[in-house]
Amino acid sequence: MEINRSIEEELKESYLSYSMSVIIGRAIPDVRDGLKPVQRRILYSMHELGLSHNKPFKKSARIVGEVIGKYHPHGDTAIYDTLVRLAQEWSMRYILVEGQGNFGSIDKDPPAAMRYTEARLAKISEELLEDIDKDTVDMMDNFDGSLKEPVVLPSKFPNLLANGSTGIAVGMTTNIPPHNLSELVDGFVALIKNPEISIEELINFIPGPDFPTGGEIIGKSGIREMYTTGRGSFTIRGIIQVEEEKKKKKIVVTEIPFNVNKSDLIKKIVEYAENSNLQIKDIRDESDKEGLRIVIEIPKNVNEDIIINNLYKHTQLQSTFHAQLLVIDKEKKPALMNLKKLMWAFVEHRFEVVRRRAQFFYKQYSKKAHILEGLIKASRSIDTIISVIRNSEDQESAIRELIEMFDFTETQAKAIVDLRLGRLTKLEISKLIKDYNELVEKMKIEKELIENDEKVYEKIIEELYYIKTQYGDKRKSKILDHEEREIKFDELELIPDKEVVISLTKKGYLKMMNLSTFRTQKRGGKGVTGSSLMNDDVIMEVIYTHLHGKTLFFTSKGKVYLLNNYQIEENSRTSRGKLVSKYLNLDKDEKILTMLSVDDFSGELFFVTKYGKVKRTALKEFENINARGLRAINFDGDDSLVSVQKIESEEQTILIATKNGMSIRFSISEVRTMGRSAMGVTGIKLSKDDEVVSSTLLSDEKNYILTVTRYGYGKLTEISQYRIQKRAGLGIKNISDVSKTGEIVSVSYVMGREDIMIFTKHGMSIKINISSLRPLSRVTKGVKLLNLSNGDEIADVAIIKGEDENV
């Protein structure tokens, strides 16, 4: 036969038919019983096989064969996979199948082959199937028309919301989370009693999903959106406990988010630990029959909150559930429903089931009562009836005679003819009357259900309370009070704090290095390569700080910029780093002159310039630095910044050193606090061709001044050898002759037990301990700290404070 039709029309119609077949026949659950066709067919087949919860298990292969042969002519693997999932406690909030044997694991281990495992219905599944033989639901032909199967199960409890569902169809998906049955019952009762109840009021009874694997749910706004619109997302995170022992600390995961593979989670944690700076010593799986337990060992002195926040941020220990309440409605169409519509669809389904069941029972009771009426009536004329039956030629003629003589119906006449003589005793007749009266009472009850809607709703509520009593349990997932936006991680919470060194070159290359990359050496060595510099570039300044701190950058235009240290890219010891202009919005002709590490904005800063100017400014004035920077100081002519330091107390003194070996020490109290735009006052008077190269704030007379020169010489001198003078003097000698040692590069206040990091202009570095230096007098040249290669010289010095000092 030839069909004239365009290919476009044929493709559209065929694809639409295929799409609807997948949507309705495979992937999307029915709103009434919450089941997909394959799930419904499995449960119905098991019911037909008599596999109730108190009967022996039967081979899974036998069940799968029954389903394929009678109702679902598809692959056995798909059917068995569905059967397995219905039996997994980590997949189903309330399992519908009891499995015996290996049904897989939360690690996504595969189940044993169907020939090895056995199954039977869980007790709660029998509530889904109860009364299916009482004409409560429509039946339809199976695939070959040889048998009947239910269109939907009677479903005595709201399985759709209790167990949830997930599925991917053509062009649409569903993802319905499971809920707590006790809470659902309370919500349904409230809805039935008040059909006008709002979704907000329903949320008081059903606060949110409840997952079989527990965990914490964060994001009440997402839950509210899901219940109101049918779509929404919220965060699920695992439950973590911290256990402390003498020498170690354990982070223990006892619950994980829903649908997360435990072994994959552990693998992800291991990978992240290896590729990050998290200090994790060991990870092991200690899960057993008692429950899930993933143990993560960390050092005793490590802040566990940072590691926990990183695990939440970078692994599946925290995941997002994207809900879509898409179902097949009673009209066999896909529909996105909110919570109230889903619940009311179930109530309407139960209303129909209860009423049809009442009609079924009423018919049954009516038939029995009708027969009993005939038997009771016959007992009053039993002698005549016996005579009629005895004198009749056959059973048919006896029935006709009884109908004509006593006005019995055919049904009653047949029952009388079949009556045993033993039932004609007085005792039996009284029992017939009693049975008849009981049937009449039952008929009244069923008639009320048929005629009175309120009675049907009361019956639904009664059955729901029964379900709650039998299967209700405590909530497994905890819903946190705060909203998801309140648990957004501060970046610092995800970054472990550590000691770092930040360096800046003359051409503006900025980099951060982990302090652990530098090993301590003896003085006089050549050092190691500290940076791969460009031609004509030299290291200009180095500071020692920590990752959670902030760095202020003071520029040639008298401005200040701010960077969080963790924003600076960490590089290897030998790398060049990035141009500082990649981090800061500098003008074309603007250069960084000095850097300062700060943790907060309390206290004051002390500024020292190349021409000997000094000033004090409150650090709070630099708290709100935007991307364009902030004015920090105004310069006199071509003056520039040498150092900026944070004042710790009013008792401190300042030591200012010049390149030609002069120095002055005076009390900082001689300098008043000024505004950001002030140029400052004179700190030291300079001789011709001299300039300030370094300064340091001093706190304790018992400690030392470390002086380092351009040619690699250094010395330790007691502070007491630098007498306190008045501000604006010429100062005193620090080194008698700088022609041999090279000009002064740095002076630093030290206690004598710190490490010192020395960087050369060609990128070499050395780390030595100051304890290897003995104290020398103020004017001596010192000892060789570093053997420099030809043309190289010292660029800057960073002091690494000891463990017992405040960083």
PyMOL commands that set and color helices and strands:
alter all, ss='L'
color gray80, all
select helices_A, chain A and resi 7-27+37-48+60-70+76-86+123-129+159-163+181-193+199-205+220-229+262-275+304-314+339-380+382-391+395-406+410-417+421-424+426-451+453-471+484-487+491-494+515-517+565-567+580-582+619-622+668-670+719-721+738-741+770-772
alter helices_A, ss='H'
color red, helices_A
select strands_A, chain A and resi 58-59+97-100+118-121+139-141+148-150+165-168+173-176+216-218+231-237+239-244+248-255+282-285+294-299+318-324+326-328+334-336+478-479+499-505+509-514+528-529+539-546+550-555+559-564+578-579+592-598+604-609+613-618+630-631+641-647+653-658+662-667+681-682+692-698+704-709+713-718+732-733+744-750+755-760+764-769+783-784+794-800
alter strands_A, ss='S'
color yellow, strands_A
deselect
rebuild
show_as cartoon
